[in-house]
Amino acid sequence: MSSLILGGTVFLCLFGAAMFGMWLKSRLPDHHLSAESKDAIRLATAVVGTLSALALGLLIASAKSTYDSAETELKTSVGRVLLLDRVMAHYGPDTDAARNLLRQLVLARLKQGWGYAGNDEVAIDIAIDNTGIEPVQDLLRSLSPATDAQRWLQSRALEVSGQIAEAHWMLVETGSEGLPWAFLAILVFWLVLLFATFGLLAPGNPTVVATLLVCSLSVAGAVFLIVDMAYPYLGLVYVSDAPLREALDELERK
């Protein structure tokens, strides 16, 4: 589900719960909302509110950690790609095909993750195959180094490409994990209960309604940010493609 749609749904649920609480208040007998009853309701609400705050904090921390990890992975991979290109350049012209393939891989990542078109009209089949750096590794293994320096450079290139491959498959494996949806569903249930209680205890005047509206929007915005940051390559809050674009410019200059 889109994070924007989910955030909107949460907003409707919370504000609807508050309005339902106000409606229910006008239907309940007076003794149900006596001073003692209100005190008991506030105590129970405090427990649920504390649990909701803890759960919301944990989800925000989890989403931020996922986002930061994706950003770090991208920058690390870009650095390794540039290092691999320089190692292959020092090897000699025998690595031209591998270097061109590496450039296509960067283009494929930009096209898949950010819809980058650029000025390159080369067909990119690597992104479809989802094989990552492996085609470049195959070309590196097929090299026949003639000197000790070339043998060392070949070994170094395979080592760096292996690190890139490891990061790629870790991204593939963890990219679909996302949020613990059961946890999020329970949090929304707690929040709905809280806002229903707010409406039940609050006077039904425009100021209170406006306040509950803003609070519902704020909490829904927090849920939207949590879900959006948990998928750092999708949605409105996503990892910038600037490192990859800079790497592509660097590869095209050399």
N, C-alpha and C positions, 0 to 999 in steps of 0.2 A: 504494500500500500504506500502511496506517495506520502512523504512527510507533511506536505502542505494539507492534504486531505485529512490525514490523521489529526493534525493540529486543529483544523476546523471542526472535526467531529468531537474532539475533546472539549473545545469551546462551547459547542451546542449542548453537550451533555452537562457541563458544569453550570452554565447559565440556566439551562432548562431545569436542573435540579434545584437551583436557588429559587426560581419562580414557582416550582412545585411546592417547595417548603413554605413560601408565602401563601400560596393557595390553600395548602393543608392547614396552616395556622388559622385561617378564617373558618374552617370547618370543624375544628376540634373543640370539645367542651372546654370551658375556662379552667377547670381543675387540672387538665392535662398540661397546662402551661403556667402553673402556679410557680411561686418563687422557688420552692423546693425542687419542683420538676426541672426548672431551668438550670438550677445548680447542678443537678445530676447529669443533665444533657451536656452542660459545659465541661464537666469532668470527663465524661466519655469522649467528647469531641477533642479534648486536649490529648488524650491517649492516641486517638486516630491521627490527629494533626502531627504529633511527634513522629509516629511511624511513617507518615507520608513525607515529612521533611527528610528523614533519614533515607528513605527509598529514593526520593528525588535527588538527593545529594550523591548517592551511590551511582545512579544512572548517569548523572551529569559527569561524574569522574570517569566512568567507564567509556562514555562517548568521547570525552576529551582525550582520553588515553588512546583510543582507536584512531582518532583524527591525527594526533601527534605522531603515532607510530607510522601511519601511512605517509605523512609528510617527511619524516626522517628516512623512511625506506626509499622514497622517490629521490631525495637528494643524495643518499648514499649510492643508489644505483646509477644516477647520472655521473657522479664522480668516478665510479668504476668503469663506466662506458667510455668516458674520455681517456682514462688511463689505459684501457684496453686498446683504444684507437692509436694512442701514441706508441705503445709497445709494438703494435703491428706495423706502424709507420717506420719504426727503427729497424724492423726485420728486413724490409725491402719491398720491391714491387710485387713479389709473389703473394703478398697479402692484400692486394688491391681489391680482389673479389670479396674477401672477407670484410674489408672495411666498408665497401659499398653495401654489403648485406647488413652490416651493423647500422649504417645510416637508415636503411629501410626499416629496421626494427624500431628505431626511435620514431620514425614517421608513423609506423603502425601503432605504437603506444599513444602517440598524440591523437591519431585518428580515432582509436577505440575509446580512449578515456575522455577526450575533450572535443571531438568532432573537428579536429584541425584539418584544413584542406591544403593550405600552402600553395606553392606554385609548382609542385612536383606532380607530374602526371603518370609516374611509374606505378604500375599495378602492384598492390601490396597483398600477397597471398599469405605471408607469414602470420599476420594477425588472425586470419581465418583458421589456420592450422593450430594456432595457440602453442607453438613449440618453443617460444622464447628464443634464447640464445643458442640453442642446440645446432641449428644450421651453421652458425659461425664456428662453433667448436668442431664440427665435422671438417670444415675447410682447414682449420688450424692443425688438426691431426693428420691431414693429408699432405702437409708440407714436408719437404725433404731438406732440412737444414744442412748447409755445407760447412759451417764453421762453428766453433764453440760458442761464439756470441749469439749466433742464430738459434742454436739449440737452447741456450738459456732464455732467449726472448720467446721462443715457442713455449717453453715450460711456463714462463711467467704469464704469457697470454692465456694459456689453458687454466692456470690458477685463478686469474682474475675473472675469466669467463665462467668458471665454476662458481665463484661467489655470486656473480650476477644470476646464474641459473638457480642457485639456492634461494635467493631473494624472490625470484619470479615465482617459483613453485610454492613458496610460503605465502605469497600474496594470493595465489590461486586458491590455496586451501583455506585461508582465513577470510577471503573476500566476501563470502556468503554467510558468515556467522551472524553479523548484525547484533541486534539486541535480544535479551531474554524476554520474549513477548509475554510469557506468563507473568513475569515480574511487572512488566508495564501494565498489563491488564488489571492486576491487583491494585497497583498504584492509582489507576484511573478510578477504580471502584471506591477506593478510600477517599479520593478527592470529590467524587460525586456525593458521597455520604456527608463529607464536610460541608459542601456548598448547600446541600439540602437542609442541613442543620442551621447554617447561617440564615437562610431564608425563613426558617421556622421561628427563629428567635428575633429576627430584625423587624422593625416597623416598616410597613409598606409605603414608603414615600419615595419620590423621584431621586433624592440624593442617595438613599440606600441602594436603589435599583441601579443607578449609574455606577456606584462604587462596586457592586457585585459584578456588573458588566465588565468594568476595567480589570478587576481581579481575575475573572474568568478568562479574559483575553490574555492576561499576563501569564497565568499558569499554562494555558494552552500554548503560548509562545515558547515557554520553557520545554514543554513536551516536543514541540516541533523542532527546536534546536537539538534536543537529545537524539531524536530519530535521524535528523539530517546529518549530524556529525558522526553518527555510527556508521554511515555509508559515505566515506570521504570522497569517493569519486563520482557521486550522484547528487542530485538535489541542488539546493541553492547555496549551501555552505560546503564548498568542495576544495580539495587541495589544488593550489595553483599549478598551472602547467609551465610557469616561467622557467624553472630549471631545465625542463626538457627542450623548450624553445631555444634557450641559450646554448644547450649542448648541440642541438641541430645546427645552429649557426656556426658553432666551433668546428663541427665535423665537415661542414660544407666549405670552410675556408682552408682545410688541410687536405 
